Amino acid sequence: MIYPGLGLGAIVSGARELSDNMIIAGAQRLASLSPALKDPDEALLPDFGDAPSVNFEVAVAVVQKAIDDGTASESVKKLNKDEVRKRVKEIHWEPVYGNYEYDENGEE
């Protein structure tokens, strides 16, 4: 669940490397989204269907940490929190899959 967000955050931040602090920030954001925090009988990790929004939140945390630590690129260092979210949203990609129906005759 964490890797796509880490990668996206690293790309958006423009940092030369993914620091320990950036990885920790991503992991902490992922942990904060755990369904088990609201109900101890729930899963530790968010549902896989929530992956796009989870990846987005992890990426935002990673970029923000790079800014806070001064390792983000010069253009990204100037962004405020709302602008960081906007930048990640601009780059964030969500796959869209078509619906397929089985044709037992193989004609369509």
C-alpha positions in Angstrom: 0.0 0.0 0.0 2.9 2.4 0.6 5.1 2.1 -2.4 3.1 3.9 -5.1 2.7 6.9 -2.8 6.4 6.9 -1.9 7.3 6.9 -5.6 4.8 9.6 -6.5 5.9 11.7 -3.6 9.6 11.3 -4.6 8.8 12.4 -8.1 6.7 15.4 -7.1 9.2 16.6 -4.5 12.0 16.6 -7.0 14.3 15.4 -4.2 17.5 13.7 -5.3 16.9 10.8 -3.0 14.2 9.3 -0.9 15.3 10.1 2.7 14.6 8.0 5.8 12.4 11.0 7.0 10.4 10.9 3.8 9.8 7.2 4.1 8.8 7.5 7.8 6.4 10.4 6.9 4.8 8.2 4.3 4.6 5.2 6.7 3.1 7.4 9.4 0.5 8.8 7.0 -0.4 5.2 5.9 -0.7 4.2 9.6 -3.0 7.1 10.3 -5.4 5.8 7.7 -5.7 2.3 9.3 -9.3 1.2 9.8 -8.2 -0.4 13.0 -7.8 3.0 14.6 -11.6 3.4 14.5 -12.5 -0.2 15.2 -10.0 -2.7 16.6 -11.8 -5.5 14.9 -11.1 -3.9 11.4 -8.1 -4.5 9.2 -4.7 -3.0 9.9 -4.3 -1.7 6.4 -6.9 0.3 4.3 -9.0 -1.7 1.8 -7.3 -2.2 -1.5 -10.2 -0.4 -3.2 -9.1 2.7 -1.3 -5.5 2.5 -2.8 -5.8 5.6 -5.0 -6.8 7.9 -2.1 -4.3 6.2 0.2 -1.5 6.6 -2.4 -2.4 10.3 -2.8 -2.2 10.9 1.0 1.1 9.1 1.3 2.5 11.1 -1.6 1.4 14.4 0.0 3.1 13.5 3.3 6.3 12.5 1.5 6.4 15.8 -0.5 5.7 17.8 2.6 8.5 16.1 4.5 10.9 16.8 1.7 9.9 20.5 1.8 10.2 20.6 5.6 13.6 19.0 5.5 14.8 21.3 2.6 15.5 18.4 0.2 12.7 19.2 -2.3 13.5 20.9 -5.6 13.7 24.7 -5.6 10.3 25.1 -7.3 8.6 22.7 -4.8 10.2 24.2 -1.7 8.0 27.3 -2.3 4.7 25.4 -2.2 2.3 25.7 0.7 0.3 22.7 1.9 -2.7 23.4 -0.4 -0.4 23.8 -3.4 1.3 20.5 -2.5 -2.0 18.7 -2.6 -2.9 20.4 -5.9 0.5 19.5 -7.4 0.1 15.8 -6.4 -3.4 15.7 -7.7 -2.3 17.1 -11.1 0.2 14.2 -11.4 -1.7 11.5 -9.6 -2.9 8.9 -12.1 -5.9 6.5 -11.6 -6.3 3.6 -13.9 -9.7 3.1 -15.6 -10.6 -0.4 -16.7 -13.3 -1.2 -19.3 -15.9 -3.8 -18.6 -15.6 -7.0 -20.6 -18.2 -9.6 -21.2 -17.4 -13.3 -21.9 -18.5 -14.5 -25.3 -18.5 -18.2 -25.2 -18.5 -18.4 -29.0 -15.5 -16.1 -29.3 -17.1 -14.0 -31.9 -17.0 -10.5 -30.3 
